[in-house]
């Protein structure tokens, strides 16, 4: 599961860079692409945070 979340995180960052710099998208299409890739990015970050290994020992 975590490997899939890392893959989604990486793919969304790369897709966002593509939409923002290399694509010829303009206007609403560019905004929609950025919003979609941002939503995937935030979702994968939230999933990684929720599935993080927890250490119950006291930290020194």
Helices and strands as residue ranges (DSSP letters): H 2-17, I 18-22, H 28-50
